[in-house]
Amino acid sequence: MQHAYAIESGSPELAALGRLQSVHHPVAGDLPQIAFPAHLSEDPPVIERPPPLRGEHTREIAREVGLDDTEIERLLTAGVIEETHAQSA
């Protein structure tokens, strides 16, 4: 939890070390993320997409574990699993 708090609070230590970078999320806005730990001069790594929302990939994961659409709908209706749809801001 300390790690997550450091990111969420915009840790001054991480910022001073240049270890934070902002990533735009279409729903949540700008999110601080820990930057890639190595500095590569010729091909610097980039965070190409934001983290998923909770429940954004529910159907894909449920299908991967073998559930069919009927069972997924039943679990969603029962509140056992939840689904979130990402929207562009």
PyMOL commands that set and color helices and strands:
alter all, ss='L'
color gray80, all
select helices_A, chain A and resi 2-8+12-16+58-64+69-78
alter helices_A, ss='H'
color red, helices_A
select strands_A, chain A and resi 20-25+29-34
alter strands_A, ss='S'
color yellow, strands_A
deselect
rebuild
show_as cartoon
